Amino acid sequence: MVQVHPRPGAGGTVRTAEGVAGRDAREPRAKGLSGGSVGLLGSAVIGISTVAPVYCLTSTLGPTVGKAGVQMPAVFLAGFLPMLLVAFAYRELNKALPDCGTSFTWTVRAFGPRVGWMCGWGLVIATIIVLSNLAGVATSFFYLLLGRLTGSDSIAALDGDRLVHVATCLVFIAAATAVSYRGMTATKGVQYTLVGLQLAVLALFVAMAFTKARSGGGLPGSGSLGFSWTWLNPFEVESFSAFTAGLSLSIFMYWGWDACLTVNEETEGSARTPGRAALLAMVVLVGSYLLTAVAAQMFAGAGGKGPGLGDPATADNVFAALADPVLGPVLGVLLFVAVLASAAASLQTTFLPVARTVLAMSAYQALPPSFARVHPRFRSPGRATVAAGVATGVFYAGMSFLSRNVLVDTIYALGLMICFYYSITAFACVWFFRGELRNSVRDACFKGVFPLTGGLLLASVFCKTLHDMWNPAYGSGSEVLGVGSVFVIGVGLLLLGVVLMELMRRRSPAFFRGEVLTRSAPVRVENS
């Protein structure tokens, strides 16, 4: 019997993850997490950290300019829209049912066990892919920074040694797992420092880029530009295909804000604070992205040759090319530190959603009961956190030694998973609150129109991405029987989820019969 300890104030009865006689299956289940350990600011910091804004910017500015040209800021703004609309869905669902299972729990309530299980699987597998990618990025920038500080090209080149690279990745994954394992108190302390550092350096970069561009000191030979309001007009993008390609990149840049919601059972005012924190994180992100995009474009231009932002030679790491020209050789090191801090911070906080989703799935008998164990001292989902760390390490090491192309294509398949579970969650909000949509204009908008629009937008991106993935040219260029390997990996991972779900159905029939977590009308949970 697996014990799930009640939160403080929830009463003294210890419940189990295998069912409680006479329990109302519509009631949120206490899981023993450390309640009230995170406030509004801490929750917002977790959301910002998970997104990794500095890392996203250095790796996405170039490709987005390559697709959308000087309309890059408009594309960033357009990508914000569906995420904002879906954030409203998360906020409303969290008010009614603050549960760390978030997308999984809410979708089960709306559409039943099978759809909910697959939605949870989409979140878990997307997070494992991101964790492995973040570990690789942190490793690359670690050696790049060491090489820059020591002036040694041989140290910087260590990242190219596969054994050294994978070994260092595993160290980063182990360290991030250890911090997450120690619970929210340890996580907050690390994140305040790392997020504060990267946002401060980003603000310094934006200020100096603006100043130099306006004074005529832009990047020599780049064709630096004067600001134009047309940069914020998405209808100026030269073609719809270019816009959708840029939008796909933009959506990825906002992914991760929902980590604010996965720590809702550990947040003060769990019914309201996480939703507010998610919206606050989104505002900080879109502001940072727009300011950085405009400043970088004014300073370096959008040219595809030479030192412009569209230069393919620097597209995968724009800040490495702009660090010295904008900040100078001394302060330029700070930009490398900020990228490393961004990747390392996100690596650590990204364990939060996957561990808590697995914990919730286990507590509701959708996964083996061992994952529902909560550490008695740290009050964290210890077993689920360690399992996520091991899965990430095995996945990254296996993919690295199997084929670099397979690893790259797996990362390209990430967008499919993101759109999959976000859109289902948005639709779940509309269906869950369908009986309340006529109560008021507010309910109609925030529980119906906005989530439905966001879900349709992301579902459209999902379908378009699925179509594009069929072409072997999408991703690394690899193929399987004439079909793009990105398509094979993306669809294959979803089908793997179907297989695992059927195995769990045989092991835990009660959950799939709807006896543990039922489809139901909203249950209001107000914190005292």
FIVEXTOR-323600 format. One line per field, with one value per residue (C-alpha): y, z, x. Coordinates in Angstrom, 2 decimals. Each point is the difference from the previous one (the first is absolute). Layout:
N
v: [Y,...]
w: [Z,...]
u: [X,...]
//
This chain:
528
v: [0.00,3.35,2.82,3.47,2.43,2.76,3.63,2.09,0.93,-2.79,-2.13,-2.74,-2.99,-1.64,-1.05,-2.49,0.12,-3.18,1.36,1.11,-1.59,2.46,2.79,2.42,-0.52,3.62,1.29,1.05,-2.54,1.22,-1.37,1.07,2.84,3.00,2.29,3.79,-0.03,2.18,3.51,2.02,1.20,-3.44,-1.64,2.56,-0.47,-3.75,0.61,2.43,-2.30,-3.03,1.93,1.00,3.38,0.75,-3.45,0.19,3.40,-0.94,-3.11,1.42,3.59,-1.09,-2.69,2.28,2.83,-2.55,-0.83,3.34,2.64,3.31,-1.14,-2.18,2.10,-0.42,-3.77,-0.02,1.99,-2.37,-3.04,1.59,0.11,-3.74,-0.49,2.84,-1.45,-3.44,1.60,1.26,-3.62,-1.13,2.80,-0.84,-3.73,0.60,2.13,-2.87,-2.80,0.87,-3.32,-0.59,-2.35,3.08,-1.03,-3.69,0.50,2.66,-1.91,-3.17,2.07,1.36,-2.84,-3.15,-2.21,-0.85,3.54,1.20,-2.69,0.89,3.70,-0.79,-2.13,2.87,2.27,-2.62,-0.94,3.65,0.81,-2.91,1.20,3.57,-1.11,-1.92,2.96,2.44,-2.24,-0.03,3.78,0.55,-2.26,1.77,3.44,-1.25,-0.94,3.05,2.24,-1.84,0.34,3.72,0.62,-1.96,1.07,-3.68,-1.33,-3.55,0.33,1.43,-2.92,-2.55,0.37,-1.72,-3.13,-2.18,-1.86,3.23,1.68,-2.82,-0.43,3.71,-0.08,-2.79,2.07,2.97,-2.27,-1.58,3.42,1.32,-3.16,0.37,3.61,-0.88,-3.03,2.25,1.73,3.48,1.83,-1.01,0.63,3.57,1.00,-1.15,1.48,3.51,0.25,-1.51,1.75,3.34,-0.36,-0.78,2.74,2.57,-0.88,0.02,3.48,1.19,-1.46,1.69,3.38,-0.01,-1.29,2.76,2.63,-1.03,-0.45,3.45,1.65,-1.56,-2.58,-3.10,-3.11,0.97,-1.41,-1.35,2.55,1.06,1.38,2.81,-1.14,-0.28,-0.76,-2.29,-2.50,-0.73,-0.66,-3.76,0.73,1.40,-3.48,-0.86,-3.30,-2.09,-2.93,2.26,1.27,-3.49,-1.17,2.97,-0.51,-3.58,1.26,2.73,-2.41,-2.08,3.13,0.31,-3.66,-0.75,2.78,-2.65,-1.13,2.68,-2.16,-3.34,1.33,1.19,-2.37,1.53,3.61,2.44,0.53,-3.03,0.79,3.48,0.73,-2.47,1.42,3.55,-1.09,-1.60,3.22,2.05,-2.31,0.31,3.81,0.01,-2.41,1.83,3.32,-1.46,-1.62,3.10,2.36,-2.35,-0.67,3.70,0.94,-2.80,0.78,3.71,-0.77,-2.86,0.21,-2.95,-0.83,-3.60,0.54,1.34,1.00,0.49,-1.94,-2.13,-1.27,-3.85,-0.21,1.58,-0.87,-2.69,2.28,3.68,1.24,-1.55,2.22,3.14,-0.26,1.92,2.53,1.01,-0.41,0.11,-2.70,0.26,0.18,-2.29,-2.97,0.72,-0.93,-3.44,-0.34,1.00,-2.63,-2.68,1.18,-0.02,-3.57,-1.23,1.71,-1.40,-3.45,0.05,1.42,-2.12,-2.98,1.52,-0.53,-3.50,-1.23,1.42,-1.26,-3.49,0.32,0.92,-2.76,-2.49,1.35,-0.45,-3.52,0.89,-1.00,-2.48,0.99,0.28,3.37,1.46,-0.10,3.39,0.54,0.26,2.79,2.06,-0.54,-0.39,-2.76,-1.67,-3.24,1.78,2.60,-2.65,-1.99,3.12,0.61,-3.58,0.01,3.27,-1.27,-3.31,1.70,2.58,-2.41,-2.58,2.49,1.60,-3.27,-1.38,2.94,3.76,0.21,-1.96,2.31,3.11,-1.41,-0.87,3.63,1.08,-2.30,1.93,2.59,-2.75,-1.10,3.58,0.82,-3.41,0.35,3.78,-0.16,-2.94,1.90,3.07,-2.07,-1.70,3.42,0.77,-3.37,-0.06,3.41,-0.43,0.35,3.39,1.76,1.81,1.25,3.21,1.67,-0.69,-3.74,-0.13,1.63,-1.47,-3.48,-0.30,2.32,0.63,-3.64,-1.26,2.48,-0.85,-3.71,0.33,2.04,-2.55,-2.91,1.67,0.28,-3.67,-1.07,2.23,-1.31,-3.59,0.62,1.65,-2.76,-2.56,1.61,-1.34,3.55,0.96,-0.31,-1.74,-1.38,-3.61,-2.28,-3.39,-1.64,3.41,1.56,2.73,-1.32,2.94,-1.26,-3.57,1.12,2.38,-2.39,-2.94,1.65,0.63,-3.61,-1.18,1.87,-1.92,-3.31,0.98,1.17,-3.39,-1.76,2.23,-0.65,-3.70,0.72,2.72,-0.48,2.13,3.23,-0.75,-0.87,3.50,-1.22,1.95,3.31,0.64,2.15,2.69,3.54,2.69,-0.40,3.31,-0.15,3.23,0.37,1.48]
w: [0.00,-1.04,2.42,-1.19,2.92,0.32,-0.27,3.17,0.99,-2.05,3.05,1.73,-2.04,-2.19,-3.34,-2.42,-3.72,-0.48,0.91,3.04,0.77,-0.21,-1.41,-2.49,-3.24,-0.98,2.99,-0.50,1.59,2.43,-0.96,2.89,-1.74,1.92,0.02,0.16,-0.78,-3.14,-0.39,-3.05,-0.82,0.55,-2.22,-2.78,0.26,-0.46,-3.14,-1.46,0.86,-1.64,-3.26,0.07,-1.78,-0.64,-1.43,-2.15,-1.36,-0.94,-1.84,-1.60,-1.04,-3.06,-1.33,0.52,-1.94,-2.70,-0.31,0.68,-0.67,1.80,1.14,2.63,2.88,-1.52,-0.11,3.67,0.78,-2.04,1.77,3.31,-0.92,0.05,3.12,1.76,-0.99,1.28,3.19,0.70,-0.29,2.52,2.36,-0.02,0.37,2.86,1.82,-0.13,0.64,1.24,-0.60,-0.85,-2.78,-1.94,-3.63,0.88,2.85,-1.72,-3.27,1.80,1.67,-3.34,-2.50,2.03,0.93,-3.45,-1.36,3.35,0.11,-3.48,0.87,3.03,-2.16,-2.46,2.83,1.43,-3.27,-1.11,3.29,-0.26,-3.49,1.24,3.02,-2.18,-2.37,2.87,1.44,-3.37,-0.32,3.54,-0.76,-3.25,1.59,3.02,-2.16,-2.22,3.06,1.46,-3.29,-0.13,3.60,-0.41,-3.58,-0.89,-3.19,1.09,3.07,-2.09,-2.41,2.77,-0.73,-3.32,1.76,0.26,3.15,1.80,-1.16,1.12,3.33,0.75,-1.01,2.49,2.74,-0.78,0.00,3.32,1.59,-1.21,1.22,3.43,0.40,-1.08,2.30,2.99,-0.54,-0.67,2.61,-1.69,-3.44,0.85,1.33,-3.14,-2.36,1.46,-0.64,-3.49,-1.32,1.48,-1.65,-3.47,0.00,1.26,-2.73,-2.61,1.14,-0.27,-3.51,-1.12,1.45,-1.61,-3.35,-0.11,0.98,-2.57,-2.80,0.57,0.15,-3.30,1.65,-1.35,-1.07,-2.85,-3.36,1.33,-1.40,3.39,-0.15,1.40,1.91,-1.91,1.38,-3.00,1.74,2.31,-2.85,-0.73,-3.26,-1.41,-0.02,-3.63,-0.08,2.14,-0.01,1.29,2.70,1.18,0.01,2.15,2.19,0.71,1.28,2.00,1.75,1.17,1.57,2.40,0.94,3.71,1.67,1.22,2.56,2.19,0.08,0.69,3.37,0.90,2.95,1.44,-0.62,2.41,-1.17,-2.31,-1.71,-1.20,0.38,-2.64,-2.71,0.81,0.05,-3.44,-1.48,1.70,-1.42,-3.48,0.18,1.07,-2.81,-2.81,1.18,0.11,-3.41,-1.73,1.48,-0.80,-3.52,-0.80,1.60,-1.74,-3.35,0.28,0.91,-2.39,-2.73,-1.52,-2.81,-0.97,-0.70,2.06,3.58,-0.33,2.14,-2.98,-0.56,-0.02,1.49,3.28,-0.06,2.67,2.52,-0.74,3.38,-0.54,-3.08,1.63,3.48,-0.69,-2.52,2.36,3.47,-0.71,0.65,3.80,0.54,-2.98,2.19,2.01,-2.98,-0.16,3.76,-0.44,-2.68,2.17,3.02,-2.09,-1.20,3.46,1.75,-2.48,0.28,3.73,-0.03,-2.95,2.34,1.96,-2.51,-1.06,3.56,1.24,-2.99,0.56,3.72,-0.75,-2.59,2.53,2.85,-2.21,-1.01,-3.60,0.56,2.40,3.66,0.83,-1.78,2.50,2.82,1.50,1.84,3.73,0.64,-3.20,-0.80,-3.68,-2.48,0.52,-1.90,-2.98,-0.10,0.01,-2.67,-2.19,0.47,-0.88,-3.04,-1.22,0.43,-1.73,-2.81,-0.71,0.26,-2.16,-2.68,0.00,-0.62,-2.34,-2.41,0.19,-2.71,2.13,2.95,-2.14,-1.50,3.44,1.00,-3.18,1.01,3.24,-1.50,-0.84,3.65,1.27,-2.29,0.76,3.74,0.10,-2.53,1.77,3.30,-1.61,-1.42,3.39,1.57,-2.43,0.52,3.77,0.43,-2.77,2.49,1.22,-3.32,0.05,3.56,-0.96,-2.70,2.06,0.19,-3.71,-0.87,2.50,0.21,-3.55,-2.81,1.02,0.78,-3.08,-2.25,1.55,-0.32,-3.66,-0.79,1.60,-1.57,-3.38,0.66,1.06,-3.27,-2.11,1.80,-0.43,-3.74,-0.31,1.99,-2.66,-2.27,0.72,-0.50,3.30,2.66,-0.67,-3.37,1.20,-1.15,0.65,-3.12,-1.61,3.02,1.98,3.19,1.96,-0.92,0.94,3.37,0.82,-0.91,1.40,3.42,0.06,-1.01,2.72,2.41,-1.32,0.60,3.55,0.69,-1.01,2.25,2.91,-0.79,0.68,3.16,1.39,-1.42,2.72,-1.34,-3.56,1.14,1.49,3.59,1.29,-1.86,-1.55,-2.78,1.83,0.22,1.56,3.68,1.64,2.27,1.91,2.32,3.40]
u: [0.00,1.48,-0.61,-0.86,0.33,-2.60,0.98,0.13,-3.51,-1.55,-0.72,1.95,-1.12,2.63,-1.41,1.43,0.62,-1.98,-3.39,-1.96,-3.33,-2.83,2.18,-1.58,1.95,-0.68,2.00,3.66,2.32,2.67,3.41,2.23,1.85,1.33,-3.02,0.42,3.73,-0.23,-1.46,-1.04,3.53,1.55,-2.59,0.54,3.78,-0.46,-2.05,2.54,2.89,-1.60,-0.41,3.72,-0.42,3.71,0.65,-3.16,1.02,3.56,-1.18,-3.17,0.72,1.98,-2.38,-3.04,1.64,0.81,-3.71,-1.71,2.67,-0.45,-3.46,1.69,-1.47,-3.46,0.44,1.04,-3.13,-2.17,1.45,-0.93,-3.72,-0.86,2.11,-1.83,-3.38,1.01,1.33,-3.53,-1.21,2.64,-0.96,-3.71,0.59,2.41,-2.57,-2.48,2.49,3.51,1.75,3.67,-1.09,-1.24,-0.58,-0.35,-2.45,-2.09,-0.25,-1.09,-2.74,-1.14,0.51,0.61,2.98,1.38,0.21,1.31,2.68,1.23,0.01,2.16,2.27,0.43,1.17,2.36,1.69,0.30,1.70,2.45,0.99,0.46,2.02,2.42,0.34,0.58,2.70,1.75,-0.24,1.28,2.97,0.85,-0.08,1.93,2.97,-0.44,0.13,3.01,1.82,-0.76,1.10,3.23,0.68,0.42,-1.53,0.82,-2.26,-2.82,0.46,-0.65,-3.70,0.66,1.27,-3.09,1.09,0.91,-3.19,-2.31,1.82,-0.32,-3.68,-0.62,1.68,-2.28,-3.08,1.03,0.56,-3.37,-1.72,1.61,-1.18,-3.55,0.03,0.61,-3.31,-1.34,2.11,3.26,-1.49,-1.08,3.42,1.78,-2.58,-0.09,3.73,0.08,-3.11,1.08,3.40,-1.29,-2.65,2.51,2.51,-2.78,-1.07,3.61,0.27,-3.24,0.99,3.46,-1.27,-2.63,2.55,2.60,-2.54,-1.55,3.42,1.07,2.23,-1.73,1.85,2.38,-1.04,-3.29,-2.42,-1.32,-3.54,-2.08,-3.08,-3.29,-3.46,-0.56,2.29,-2.96,-2.45,-0.32,-1.83,3.25,1.61,0.68,-1.96,-2.32,2.41,2.77,-2.34,-1.03,3.63,0.96,-3.07,1.05,3.35,-1.73,-2.37,2.96,1.50,-2.93,-0.28,0.50,-2.01,-2.46,2.60,-1.63,-3.12,1.71,1.19,-3.51,-0.33,3.18,-1.06,-1.62,-3.58,0.15,-3.30,0.99,3.72,1.32,-2.26,1.07,3.64,-0.36,-1.41,2.74,2.67,-1.54,0.06,3.67,0.86,-1.77,1.47,3.51,-0.36,-1.36,2.60,2.87,-1.25,-0.35,3.35,1.91,-1.59,0.78,3.60,0.82,-2.63,-1.83,2.40,0.63,3.69,2.86,-0.71,-3.80,-2.48,-0.98,3.56,-0.21,3.50,-1.18,-3.71,0.21,1.76,-0.62,1.22,3.43,0.36,-1.43,1.55,3.22,-1.41,-2.82,1.50,3.73,2.62,-0.24,-3.76,-0.58,0.90,-3.14,-2.16,1.61,-0.54,-3.66,-0.62,1.61,-2.02,-3.18,0.52,1.08,-2.94,-2.49,1.55,-0.68,-3.55,-1.14,0.18,-2.90,-2.84,1.02,0.53,-3.29,-1.96,1.41,-0.79,-3.61,-0.42,1.33,-2.16,-3.07,1.14,0.81,3.66,1.65,-0.56,3.73,0.17,-2.48,2.54,0.79,3.28,-0.84,2.54,0.07,-3.71,0.88,-0.93,3.38,-0.58,-1.57,2.81,2.73,-1.86,-0.20,3.73,0.91,-2.30,1.54,3.57,-0.70,-1.90,2.71,2.91,-1.76,-0.97,3.47,1.80,-2.66,-0.08,0.34,-2.66,-2.47,0.67,-0.55,-3.20,-1.33,0.40,-1.82,-2.89,-0.36,-2.36,-2.48,-0.17,-0.37,-2.92,-1.54,-0.43,-0.53,-2.85,-1.68,0.18,-1.57,-2.86,-0.41,-0.61,-2.83,-1.66,0.51,-1.66,-2.59,-2.84,1.30,0.65,-3.36,0.38,1.80,2.03,3.14,-0.73,-0.79,3.33,2.45,-1.49,-1.24,1.04,3.62,0.94,-1.83,1.83,3.36,-0.66,-1.02,3.11,2.30,-1.89,0.51,3.73,-0.02,-1.62,2.25,3.10,-1.16,-0.39,3.40,1.72,-0.89,2.59,3.53,1.32,-1.63,2.70,3.31,-1.08,-0.12,-2.80,-1.57,-1.45,-0.36,-1.71,1.76,1.57,-1.47,-3.48,0.94,1.39,-2.86,-2.80,1.97,0.26,-3.75,-0.69,2.39,-2.25,-3.01,1.81,1.01,-3.53,-1.41,2.51,-1.05,-3.66,0.56,1.97,-2.29,-3.51,-1.64,1.50,-1.05,-3.52,-0.23,-0.22,3.02,-0.23,-3.40,-1.32,-1.92,-1.30,2.23,0.85,0.86,3.03,0.56,2.97,-0.65]
//
